Amino acid sequence: MPSHTNVEFRDLLMERFSEPSAEFGSDGFRPEFQDYSGTRNQARHYVGGLYAGHLGGHFGTNAGSIVANLVRETTIAVTPTTIGGAIVPFPIVVSPNQSQRADRALNVVAGRHGAALHANKIGPRDLADLIRKEVCAPR
């Protein structure tokens, strides 16, 4: 196995798994990360969370997953509300659906992995072990 820097390895993972595809589903993931509705490519969700965690590593361990969950896994409904006689749109965050719950949970773990990769606390081999331990369904 060739030796890669953490950034090179992150980019290789993104290159391989970030495209929309039905190649990967939820099988093999822990139950709390399984998504059998909506966008079901959990490998893609994992590397997206890893990437966000790696980029957010400048701001702390959870920064990437917080942003990923807010931007990608939150449904916001806009409801007209009257304020001072004027009707204005008022955003309401809706409780996450089952698909979003699985993706949000996965983003937390993947974001933590990305932040550790960013901080050089782990390398590619360590990441593989963490994925098997914390993301994959027990055998």
C-alpha positions in Angstrom: 0.0 0.0 0.0 1.5 3.3 -1.0 2.0 5.9 1.7 -0.3 9.0 1.4 -0.5 12.1 3.4 -3.8 12.6 5.3 -4.9 15.2 2.7 -4.1 12.9 -0.2 -5.9 10.1 1.4 -9.0 12.3 2.2 -9.0 13.4 -1.5 -8.7 9.7 -2.7 -11.7 8.8 -0.6 -13.7 11.7 -1.9 -12.8 10.8 -5.5 -13.9 7.2 -5.0 -17.1 7.6 -2.9 -18.5 11.1 -3.3 -20.3 10.7 -6.7 -24.1 10.1 -6.5 -24.5 6.4 -7.1 -26.6 3.4 -6.1 -23.4 1.3 -5.8 -23.3 1.6 -2.0 -26.4 1.4 0.3 -26.7 1.0 4.0 -25.8 -2.7 4.3 -22.7 -3.2 6.4 -23.3 0.0 8.5 -24.3 0.0 12.1 -28.1 0.1 12.5 -28.0 3.8 13.7 -26.4 4.8 10.4 -28.6 2.8 8.1 -30.8 4.7 5.7 -33.2 2.8 3.5 -35.1 5.9 2.3 -34.2 9.1 0.5 -30.5 9.2 -0.5 -29.3 5.8 0.6 -25.6 6.0 -0.3 -24.1 5.9 3.2 -20.5 5.6 1.9 -21.0 8.9 0.2 -22.5 10.4 3.4 -19.6 9.1 5.4 -16.9 10.6 3.2 -18.9 13.9 3.0 -18.9 14.0 6.8 -15.2 13.1 6.9 -14.4 15.9 4.5 -16.5 18.4 6.4 -14.8 17.3 9.6 -11.3 17.6 8.0 -12.1 21.1 6.7 -13.7 22.1 10.0 -10.8 20.7 12.0 -9.4 24.3 12.2 -12.4 25.2 14.4 -12.7 22.1 16.6 -13.6 18.5 16.6 -17.3 18.9 16.0 -17.3 21.9 13.7 -17.5 19.9 10.5 -20.4 17.7 11.6 -22.4 20.7 12.9 -22.1 22.5 9.6 -22.9 19.3 7.6 -25.9 18.6 9.7 -27.2 22.1 9.5 -26.7 22.5 5.8 -27.4 19.0 4.5 -29.6 17.3 7.1 -32.0 19.9 8.4 -35.4 20.5 6.9 -36.5 24.1 7.3 -40.1 25.0 6.6 -41.0 28.7 6.0 -44.3 29.7 7.5 -46.0 33.1 6.9 -46.2 34.9 10.2 -47.8 38.3 11.0 -45.5 40.7 12.8 -46.8 44.2 13.3 -49.5 43.7 10.7 -47.1 42.6 8.0 -46.8 39.0 6.8 -43.2 37.8 6.9 -41.7 34.4 6.3 -40.6 32.7 9.5 -38.3 29.7 9.3 -39.1 26.7 11.4 -36.7 23.8 11.8 -38.6 20.5 11.4 -37.7 17.4 13.3 -35.3 15.3 11.3 -36.9 12.3 9.4 -35.5 8.8 9.6 -33.1 9.4 6.7 -31.8 12.6 8.2 -31.4 11.0 11.7 -29.2 8.2 10.2 -27.2 10.7 8.2 -26.8 13.1 11.1 -25.6 10.3 13.4 -23.1 9.3 10.7 -21.9 12.9 10.2 -21.0 13.1 13.9 -18.7 10.1 13.7 -17.3 10.9 10.3 -16.8 14.5 11.3 -14.8 13.4 14.4 -12.7 11.1 12.2 -12.1 14.0 9.7 -11.0 16.3 12.5 -8.6 13.7 13.9 -7.2 13.2 10.4 -6.8 17.0 10.0 -5.0 17.2 13.4 -2.7 14.3 12.4 -3.9 12.3 15.4 -4.6 9.5 13.1 -3.4 8.4 9.7 -5.0 6.3 6.9 -4.4 3.0 8.6 -5.9 4.3 11.8 -8.9 5.6 10.0 -9.6 2.2 8.4 -9.5 0.7 11.9 -11.9 3.4 13.2 -14.3 2.8 10.4 -14.4 -0.9 11.1 -14.8 -0.3 14.8 -17.3 2.7 14.8 -19.1 2.7 11.5 -19.4 -0.9 10.2 -22.0 -3.3 11.6 -20.5 -5.8 14.0 -19.8 -9.2 12.4 
